[in-house]
Amino acid sequence: MNRKSVLRSTVIIGVAGTLSLTPLPGMGDPASKQRLSFDVDEGLNLNSFLREGPVAAHLLLRSGSDPRILIAFPAGNSGVGLWFSHGTQPVTWTLLGRPQPLVIEDERGRALYGMTADASVSGANDLLIKQAVLSSVRVLRDYQALGTFPAEIAANPIIHDSTITWARDRLDGAAGYRLSLEVTDGALDAQHLKAGSDGRIGFKITAVSGEAPMTPLAGEDLLNSTAQADAAARHALTFLSYQEKFVAGSWRFNTYFGRDTLMSVRLLMPALTPQAVDAGLGAVLTRLSPQGEVAHEEDIGEFAILDHLRAGQPKSDAPVFDYKMIDGSFMLAPVAAQWLLDDERGRARAAQFLARTDGRQGEARRTYGADLVSNLKFVLQAATKFADDPQAPNLIALKRGVPVGQWRDSNDGLAGGRFPYDVNAVFVPAALDAAGRFFSAGLLDPFLDAAERGIFARAKSMASIWRAKAGKLFDVTVPSAEARRDITAYAAALDIPDTTALRSIGNSPVRFHALALNADAKTIPVVHSDEGFEFLFGRPSPGALRETLTAMMRPFPAGLETDAGVVVANPVYAARAVQARLTRNAYHGTVIWSWQQAVLAAGLQRQLRRQDLPPPLKQLLHAAEADLWRDIRAAHAMQNSELWSWSFAQGHFHIAPFGANAADADESNAAQLWSTVYLAIPDPQRAAHDAR
């Protein structure tokens, strides 16, 4: 097959418009036609994002000793990638000009959507191609982590003059994927790319996918006039927003994730349009299990086909939903209540929203109201055992045989815990309270029968029991002398000073809530950022609020606060085996997640609005807020990223991009949905300045 036979018809969408003679999907409204083009440099990764009309694509150029080219498409969570062999010298990529959107037809006349980009690489005279992978981003993720991919998706290269191309149909015969590199500076010699006389290798990269484009949400359809004027956050959110769903992050999570959607909708809610909030909640409700559980993730496109084949079923791209997580099922109710009961915009359209039909595929569709009732029934049934007998074994546990279940979803994220603090102490009580409020408001009347009304009538009393009893089971108290020994030893192991941390605890015992309970219902004594959920969804007593805030905002390694941000876990008081799991190279270790700082910032603002707190506690809240926002401002360049780590030098903690270190467990997304939520969380310093 030569190059001409594949590129039968080429359409490049430029600033002046499209050359296509027929309308293309996603081109029907002005917002979708606007070009979105922005770059994010993060560690070794040069990221370039592009969205216009039916095209949405993320180009990643990885520098260093293990270079790669990767293009991810939110459509079908698809992507193409090219990995080069390990080199003795690190290379550096340069993007030459702006990537351009591209629509072409394959040899059967089917549309493929993607981009072209010009780039060069320096630092190596010879790059050896290791492997190209064209498939679902899930397959690309697995290849990046494990170095393997399913044999049936292999694509052989075709070389024509100075161009090397990989192309194939999807496994079910649908329009597939294409990646080509044309060497514009240097030479192509089999699978070796040779530098030119200037020491550089220049490329024209072309990458396309046949997955059906989604419908963009952008501009006034996405954000209202209260949204903060942060161009980088607006760009990232826009790239990840579609009428069908919000996608969680790029490049690695370019599809629906229930938890990410719910937390992002909750935090962004004041700045989102009603259309956008409805899209987010509707996506979650549509994907509920028959039992009412929230789907954690979806397998779509070619990864769904692979799922069906592994199960001995015919080739099908029918979505496959993952219900192994437990936290999302208890998040939905309080987030829905915040919109449909508490926000006047949502309250005005609540009955209309609940009467809408969901978008289920391959099964009978239901109203959103029936969907919500199914989730609330699941919550009530799951919470009954503890409400009747409030003992630790009756708490909500991770599912049998599954090591993850909430947002810390790496295998070591809960340090071996089985009963997570956030699910049991925060989300279950909040979900029960929301169920009771929905029932009292009468919004669910059209969707409830007589037996269900009896179940819902218990919701408020069950919420009271959970709030009073569950959190106490996670209480940890470390005597002062023991805490001081732990801090000194841990600081020495990390090669950081302990003076400020020791001063922060004085001679008082250290009290906090454990990250989780283990299978024997014993506490895992890790200080953690999940307390922020209680600030955002709960109403802790003044004493509990003071104690929790003090424990979190002590300087690391006594608490969580560093110059680089608030770390999400601190195992200083835990066994060495736990400390070895939760390092600054671990995905959920002593690292900083942008959205967790946002949860804390929004939670502090919510607690400061309370009228029942004494002035000294309000002062403590204001001081914690000031410290937090100092850290947030210092890391503003990383704010829309997924997470980052730290280094320590010259007496200070410094930001270290996660994934740049060879010891890091993974790499961060350059655009992360729940890291854009600061668009709805104003900086109190700037807000005070604007008010003057």
Secondary structure as UniProt FT lines:
FT   HELIX           3..6
FT   STRAND          9..12
FT   TURN            15..16
FT   TURN            25..26
FT   HELIX           30..33
FT   STRAND          36..42
FT   TURN            43..44
FT   STRAND          45..52
FT   TURN            53..54
FT   STRAND          55..62
FT   STRAND          68..73
FT   HELIX           75..77
FT   STRAND          78..84
FT   STRAND          91..95
FT   STRAND          100..105
FT   TURN            107..108
FT   STRAND          111..122
FT   STRAND          126..136
FT   HELIX           137..146
FT   HELIX           151..153
FT   STRAND          158..160
FT   TURN            161..162
FT   STRAND          163..168
FT   TURN            171..172
FT   STRAND          177..185
FT   STRAND          187..189
FT   TURN            190..191
FT   STRAND          192..194
FT   TURN            197..198
FT   STRAND          200..209
FT   HELIX           219..221
FT   TURN            225..226
FT   HELIX           231..239
FT   STRAND          241..242
FT   STRAND          249..250
FT   TURN            251..252
FT   HELIX           258..268
FT   HELIX           269..271
FT   HELIX           274..286
FT   TURN            290..291
FT   STRAND          297..299
FT   HELIX           301..310
FT   TURN            311..312
FT   STRAND          320..322
FT   HELIX           328..337
FT   HELIX           338..342
FT   HELIX           344..348
FT   HELIX           350..355
FT   HELIX           368..388
FT   HELIX           392..394
FT   TURN            400..401
FT   TURN            411..416
FT   STRAND          419..420
FT   HELIX           422..427
FT   HELIX           428..441
FT   TURN            442..444
FT   HELIX           445..447
FT   HELIX           450..456
FT   TURN            457..458
FT   HELIX           459..469
FT   HELIX           471..474
FT   STRAND          475..478
FT   HELIX           480..494
FT   HELIX           499..505
FT   TURN            506..507
FT   STRAND          510..513
FT   STRAND          516..517
FT   TURN            519..520
FT   STRAND          523..524
FT   STRAND          527..528
FT   TURN            529..530
FT   HELIX           531..537
FT   HELIX           542..553
FT   TURN            556..558
FT   STRAND          561..562
FT   TURN            563..564
FT   STRAND          565..567
FT   STRAND          569..570
FT   TURN            572..573
FT   HELIX           576..581
FT   TURN            584..585
FT   TURN            587..588
FT   STRAND          592..593
FT   HELIX           594..608
FT   HELIX           615..634
FT   HELIX           636..638
FT   TURN            639..640
FT   STRAND          643..649
FT   TURN            650..651
FT   STRAND          652..657
FT   TURN            658..659
FT   TURN            662..663
FT   STRAND          671..672
FT   HELIX           673..675
FT   HELIX           677..680
FT   HELIX           684..691
//
